[in-house]
Amino acid sequence: MKAAIVGVTGYTGIELLRIIQGHPQLSIGTLHSSSVHKDTISDEYPHLRQLIALPIQAFDPEVIMAENDLVFFATPAGVAKELGQAFAERGFPMIDLSGDLRLKDPTVYEAWYQKAAAPQAMLAQATYGLPEFMTEKATDLISNPGCYATAALLTVAPLVIKKLIDPATLILDGKSGLSGAGKNLNESSHFVNVDENMTMYKLNRHQHIPEILQQLQLWDPSITDIQFTTSLIPVKRGIFMTGYAKAAPGVTEADLLAAYEEIYAQQPFVRIQPQGTLPQLRQVIGTNFCDIGLGLNAGTGIVTLVGVIDNLMKGASGQAIQNYNRWAGIDETAGLWSLPIYP
Ligand SMILES: NC(=O)c1ccc[n+]([C@@H]2O[C@H](COP(=O)([O-])OP(=O)(O)OC[C@H]3O[C@@H](n4cnc5c(N)ncnc54)[C@H](OP(=O)(O)O)[C@@H]3O)[C@@H](O)[C@H]2O)c1
């Protein structure tokens, strides 16, 4: 199959290109962006010189549908819900990496994104693509989860599903590398403000809060809200998610780990740490893995969770390809089997 990438000049778009270039059953058809229209993509990105010579074209749904089998949207919030309508209406397969189609309730999207929501028909058609917890086959319109949401949900899921914690005590605290904010430079992404520094941002306002809540409520409808914080750390890639919650009475650390081993037993991209060890950010960089570890404090009864992902891989483009693989009915790991970049 051939895929178009809309937003190829952004961080997740260029990562999609990298993965698809090594994919055994998917190849690049056409590349699109809004402002950059160069003869070839390597004119914009020299690291691709002598590797990929495709032009970057203006967005045109007719060209995309004529020359491809599906389209990826790697564009800022607000774009796919408009430009994607042409594909949704014609049933042309589309995977959206933005937040436009993740929230089922349009009023929630409008409150958290401060934009008009996608048409109701599009929202109803979209499948929320967290592969490890999809219960039905995806539709032709897949909404790829957010990076923080992916890390938070995978890290806490077994404890919520198996009722091993008191969810009212759950606190999730995510730290992200700078590529999570996209390629545009601003004051908070300035090298001088990021290097050797750490900044908490969007306190109680992050747009992934309703997304995490929406999925948690499918597992436990008694959950009415969550405590979730986000910070920037001086790395290029990676999300380091910590979670804290009161364990259910009588639960041991071995019980908690056994729940993770059971729930993720068939999932190729979730790795559970051996007891007594926690994952480091670096061990997943450049891969589609989510690595999870935990410890239970016997005195306080608090379980501490650590989950790590590469925000551009499992948090975005890698997961989008995982969703493609599952949708296409091929090996879920196709094109995604790379070793972490180390050191
Ligand atoms: N970065 C992450 O770690 C991450 C993780 C998960 C999800 N996401 C989501 O993925 C999406 C892309 O993120 P990103 O970090 O890759 O953003 P980015 O680096 O800012 O790139 C955005 C891309 O979208 C293009 N674009 C903007 N408006 C467009 C339009 N109207 N028509 C066509 N193309 C348009 C831009 O083209 P120009 O170059 O021409 O401006 C650029 O190629 C966002 O919705 C983000 O929330 C990001």
PDBQT file of the ligand as one rigid body, heavy atoms in Angstrom, charges set to zero:
ROOT
HETATM    1  N1  LIG A 401       5.310  15.993  18.747  1.00  0.00    +0.000 N 
HETATM    2  C1  LIG A 401       4.824  14.957  19.436  1.00  0.00    +0.000 C 
HETATM    3  O1  LIG A 401       5.527  14.316  20.238  1.00  0.00    +0.000 OA
HETATM    4  C2  LIG A 401       3.407  14.508  19.227  1.00  0.00    +0.000 A 
HETATM    5  C3  LIG A 401       2.979  13.337  19.842  1.00  0.00    +0.000 A 
HETATM    6  C4  LIG A 401       1.663  12.898  19.663  1.00  0.00    +0.000 A 
HETATM    7  C5  LIG A 401       0.810  13.645  18.867  1.00  0.00    +0.000 A 
HETATM    8  N2  LIG A 401       1.239  14.795  18.311  1.00  0.00    +0.000 N 
HETATM    9  C6  LIG A 401       0.293  15.552  17.496  1.00  0.00    +0.000 C 
HETATM   10  O2  LIG A 401       0.657  15.364  16.146  1.00  0.00    +0.000 OA
HETATM   11  C7  LIG A 401       0.374  16.545  15.406  1.00  0.00    +0.000 C 
HETATM   12  C8  LIG A 401       1.663  17.021  14.726  1.00  0.00    +0.000 C 
HETATM   13  O3  LIG A 401       2.618  17.296  15.743  1.00  0.00    +0.000 OA
HETATM   14  P1  LIG A 401       4.101  17.721  15.380  1.00  0.00    +0.000 P 
HETATM   15  O4  LIG A 401       4.815  17.776  16.659  1.00  0.00    +0.000 OA
HETATM   16  O5  LIG A 401       4.617  16.889  14.271  1.00  0.00    +0.000 OA
HETATM   17  O6  LIG A 401       3.845  19.229  14.828  1.00  0.00    +0.000 OA
HETATM   18  P2  LIG A 401       4.821  20.185  14.009  1.00  0.00    +0.000 P 
HETATM   19  O7  LIG A 401       6.220  19.761  14.183  1.00  0.00    +0.000 OA
HETATM   20  O8  LIG A 401       4.450  21.566  14.385  1.00  0.00    +0.000 OA
HETATM   21  O9  LIG A 401       4.393  19.931  12.485  1.00  0.00    +0.000 OA
HETATM   22  C9  LIG A 401       3.132  20.297  11.996  1.00  0.00    +0.000 C 
HETATM   23  C10 LIG A 401       3.056  19.967  10.520  1.00  0.00    +0.000 C 
HETATM   24  O10 LIG A 401       1.744  20.256  10.059  1.00  0.00    +0.000 OA
HETATM   25  C11 LIG A 401       1.839  21.045   8.861  1.00  0.00    +0.000 C 
HETATM   26  N3  LIG A 401       0.644  21.874   8.734  1.00  0.00    +0.000 N 
HETATM   27  C12 LIG A 401       0.217  22.854   9.560  1.00  0.00    +0.000 A 
HETATM   28  N4  LIG A 401      -0.951  23.357   9.134  1.00  0.00    +0.000 NA
HETATM   29  C13 LIG A 401      -1.256  22.672   7.995  1.00  0.00    +0.000 A 
HETATM   30  C14 LIG A 401      -2.307  22.739   7.056  1.00  0.00    +0.000 A 
HETATM   31  N5  LIG A 401      -3.322  23.619   7.219  1.00  0.00    +0.000 N 
HETATM   32  N6  LIG A 401      -2.293  21.901   5.989  1.00  0.00    +0.000 NA
HETATM   33  C15 LIG A 401      -1.275  21.019   5.813  1.00  0.00    +0.000 A 
HETATM   34  N7  LIG A 401      -0.244  20.905   6.662  1.00  0.00    +0.000 NA
HETATM   35  C16 LIG A 401      -0.237  21.727   7.737  1.00  0.00    +0.000 A 
HETATM   36  C17 LIG A 401       3.109  21.827   9.037  1.00  0.00    +0.000 C 
HETATM   37  O11 LIG A 401       3.518  22.247   7.750  1.00  0.00    +0.000 OA
HETATM   38  P3  LIG A 401       4.495  23.517   7.517  1.00  0.00    +0.000 P 
HETATM   39  O12 LIG A 401       5.871  23.028   7.755  1.00  0.00    +0.000 OA
HETATM   40  O13 LIG A 401       4.264  23.874   6.116  1.00  0.00    +0.000 OA
HETATM   41  O14 LIG A 401       4.064  24.575   8.496  1.00  0.00    +0.000 OA
HETATM   42  C18 LIG A 401       4.002  20.769   9.650  1.00  0.00    +0.000 C 
HETATM   43  O15 LIG A 401       4.469  19.925   8.612  1.00  0.00    +0.000 OA
HETATM   44  C19 LIG A 401      -0.169  17.565  16.414  1.00  0.00    +0.000 C 
HETATM   45  O16 LIG A 401      -1.563  17.575  16.368  1.00  0.00    +0.000 OA
HETATM   46  C20 LIG A 401       0.325  17.043  17.751  1.00  0.00    +0.000 C 
HETATM   47  O17 LIG A 401      -0.512  17.397  18.829  1.00  0.00    +0.000 OA
HETATM   48  C21 LIG A 401       2.523  15.241  18.461  1.00  0.00    +0.000 A 
ENDROOT
TORSDOF 0
